[in-house]
């Protein structure tokens, strides 16, 4: 398997796919960049990473529409962020070298710092069994850039609400609605305590 430049791809290489959609905002066209890791499969399956460094499968990966990222030529923070969850970026240029695409992208707005990981892991280890636990966890939630799924579910259940069912395999849609509900619950308890709503 070869990339857009005709270079041979090996397992473990980090790829940057271009041309997968985009968006138009504030009179500017943005082009999508998808980061993923090549595995030894040829069926369109790649690998992504979670904030805590866990690997997960990502389908529809296209090596033929991707560039190999030379880790020695990419900012260290960029690669570190990829291995901790940064995957979907947007760039303002349609084509160019890997460096140009990255430099004109929003990757610096998506950087994952070690402090983000520490906050995530601390929050993930927090036990939420009652309303008091929710209220006591709000300060940590506020400073955490990422909220673990287990915390979202615990807050929803303790608040007496139901987790959304996954319909037709659309787990992302269910998670989206759960996140909205989670935020409403947290805002309620913040306003109840006299905090900003």
C-alpha positions as CSV (number, residue, x, y, z in Angstrom):
1,X,0.0,0.0,0.0
2,X,1.3,3.5,-0.9
3,X,0.4,7.0,0.1
4,X,-0.4,10.0,-2.0
5,X,3.3,10.6,-2.7
6,X,3.8,7.0,-3.8
7,X,5.7,6.1,-0.6
8,X,5.4,2.6,0.9
9,X,3.3,2.6,4.0
10,X,4.3,0.4,7.0
11,X,2.3,-0.5,10.1
12,X,2.6,2.1,12.9
13,X,3.0,5.1,10.5
14,X,0.9,8.1,11.3
15,X,-1.2,9.2,8.3
16,X,-2.9,12.5,7.4
17,X,-5.9,12.0,5.1
18,X,-7.1,15.0,3.0
19,X,-10.3,15.6,1.0
20,X,-12.8,14.1,3.4
21,X,-15.4,16.9,3.4
22,X,-14.9,20.3,4.9
23,X,-16.9,23.3,6.1
24,X,-17.6,26.9,5.1
25,X,-17.5,29.4,8.0
26,X,-17.1,33.2,8.2
27,X,-16.7,33.4,4.4
28,X,-13.8,31.0,4.5
29,X,-13.6,27.5,3.1
30,X,-12.0,24.9,5.4
31,X,-10.8,21.5,4.2
32,X,-10.8,18.4,6.4
33,X,-7.7,16.6,7.6
34,X,-8.0,13.3,9.4
35,X,-5.2,11.8,11.4
36,X,-4.9,8.1,11.9
37,X,-2.3,5.3,12.3
38,X,-1.8,2.6,9.7
39,X,-2.3,-0.9,10.9
40,X,-1.4,-4.0,8.9
41,X,-4.9,-4.4,7.5
42,X,-5.9,-3.5,3.9
43,X,-9.6,-3.2,4.5
44,X,-9.9,0.5,5.3
45,X,-9.3,0.1,9.0
46,X,-6.9,2.4,10.8
47,X,-6.2,3.2,14.4
48,X,-7.0,6.3,16.5
49,X,-6.2,7.2,20.1
50,X,-8.1,8.3,23.1
51,X,-7.1,11.1,25.5
52,X,-5.5,8.5,27.9
53,X,-3.5,6.9,25.0
54,X,-5.8,3.9,24.4
55,X,-6.0,2.6,20.8
56,X,-9.3,2.2,19.0
57,X,-10.2,1.1,15.5
58,X,-11.2,3.6,13.0
59,X,-13.0,2.5,9.8
60,X,-13.0,4.0,6.3
61,X,-9.4,5.0,6.5
62,X,-8.0,5.6,3.0
63,X,-4.3,5.3,2.6
64,X,-4.5,6.4,-1.0
65,X,-5.9,9.8,0.1
66,X,-3.3,10.2,2.9
67,X,0.2,11.4,3.4
68,X,2.7,9.7,5.7
69,X,3.7,12.1,8.5
70,X,7.5,12.2,9.1
71,X,7.5,12.5,12.9
72,X,11.0,14.1,12.8
73,X,9.6,17.0,10.7
74,X,6.4,17.6,12.6
75,X,6.1,19.6,15.8
76,X,6.5,17.3,18.9
77,X,3.3,18.8,20.4
78,X,1.4,17.8,17.2
79,X,2.5,14.1,17.4
80,X,1.9,14.0,21.2
81,X,-1.6,15.4,20.7
82,X,-2.3,12.7,18.0
83,X,-1.4,9.9,20.4
84,X,-3.8,11.5,22.9
85,X,-6.9,12.0,20.9
86,X,-6.3,14.8,18.3
87,X,-7.7,13.4,15.0
88,X,-10.0,15.8,13.2
89,X,-8.5,19.1,11.9
90,X,-9.4,21.7,9.3
91,X,-7.0,23.6,7.1
92,X,-7.5,26.8,5.0
93,X,-5.7,25.5,2.0
94,X,-6.9,22.9,-0.4
95,X,-3.5,21.4,-1.4
96,X,0.2,21.8,-0.5
97,X,3.0,20.0,1.3
98,X,2.3,18.2,4.6
99,X,4.0,21.1,6.4
100,X,1.9,23.7,4.6
101,X,-1.3,21.9,5.3
102,X,-0.5,21.5,9.0
103,X,0.7,25.1,9.3
104,X,-2.5,26.4,7.9
105,X,-4.7,24.2,10.0
106,X,-6.3,24.6,13.4
107,X,-4.1,22.0,15.1
108,X,-2.9,24.5,17.8
109,X,-6.5,24.9,18.9
110,X,-6.7,21.1,19.4
111,X,-3.4,20.6,21.2
112,X,-3.5,18.1,24.1
113,X,-1.3,19.0,27.0
114,X,0.0,16.7,29.8
115,X,-2.2,18.7,32.2
116,X,-5.3,17.8,30.2
117,X,-4.4,14.1,30.5
118,X,-3.8,14.4,34.3
119,X,-7.1,16.2,34.8
120,X,-8.9,13.5,32.7
121,X,-7.4,10.6,34.6
122,X,-8.2,12.3,38.0
123,X,-11.8,12.8,36.9
124,X,-12.0,9.3,35.6
125,X,-11.0,7.9,39.0
126,X,-13.7,10.1,40.8
127,X,-16.6,8.2,42.2
128,X,-20.0,9.7,41.6
129,X,-22.7,7.9,43.6
130,X,-24.9,10.8,44.7
131,X,-25.8,14.5,44.3
132,X,-23.1,15.6,46.7
133,X,-20.5,13.8,44.6
134,X,-21.7,15.6,41.5
135,X,-21.5,19.0,43.2
136,X,-18.0,18.2,44.7
137,X,-16.7,17.2,41.2
138,X,-17.9,20.3,39.4
139,X,-14.6,22.3,40.0
140,X,-12.6,19.4,38.5
141,X,-15.0,19.1,35.6
142,X,-14.7,22.8,34.9
143,X,-10.9,22.7,34.6
144,X,-11.0,19.4,32.6
145,X,-10.9,19.9,28.8
146,X,-12.2,16.3,28.4
147,X,-14.9,14.6,30.4
148,X,-14.7,10.8,30.6
149,X,-17.7,8.9,29.3
150,X,-18.0,7.0,32.6
151,X,-18.5,10.4,34.4
152,X,-21.1,11.5,31.9
153,X,-23.1,8.3,32.5
154,X,-22.7,8.4,36.3
155,X,-24.0,12.0,36.5
156,X,-27.0,11.3,34.3
157,X,-27.9,8.2,36.3
158,X,-27.5,9.9,39.7
159,X,-29.7,12.8,38.4
160,X,-32.4,10.2,37.7
161,X,-32.2,10.5,33.9
162,X,-31.7,7.8,31.3
163,X,-28.8,7.2,29.0
164,X,-29.8,7.5,25.3
165,X,-30.1,4.2,23.5
166,X,-27.9,3.6,20.5
167,X,-30.2,3.2,17.4
168,X,-29.0,1.7,14.1
169,X,-25.4,1.7,15.4
170,X,-25.3,5.5,15.8
171,X,-23.3,5.6,19.0
172,X,-22.0,9.1,18.2
173,X,-25.5,10.5,18.0
174,X,-26.5,8.9,21.4
175,X,-23.3,10.2,23.0
176,X,-24.1,13.7,21.6
177,X,-27.5,13.7,23.3
178,X,-26.0,12.4,26.5
179,X,-23.4,15.2,26.5
180,X,-26.2,17.8,26.1
181,X,-28.1,16.2,29.0
182,X,-24.9,16.0,31.1
183,X,-24.2,19.7,30.5
184,X,-27.8,20.7,31.5
185,X,-27.5,18.7,34.7
186,X,-24.1,20.4,35.6
187,X,-25.5,23.8,34.8
188,X,-28.5,23.2,37.0
189,X,-26.4,22.2,40.1
190,X,-24.0,25.2,39.5
191,X,-27.0,27.6,39.4
192,X,-28.5,26.0,42.4
193,X,-25.2,26.6,44.3
194,X,-25.2,30.2,43.2
195,X,-22.5,29.7,40.5
196,X,-22.7,31.1,37.0
197,X,-25.2,29.4,34.8
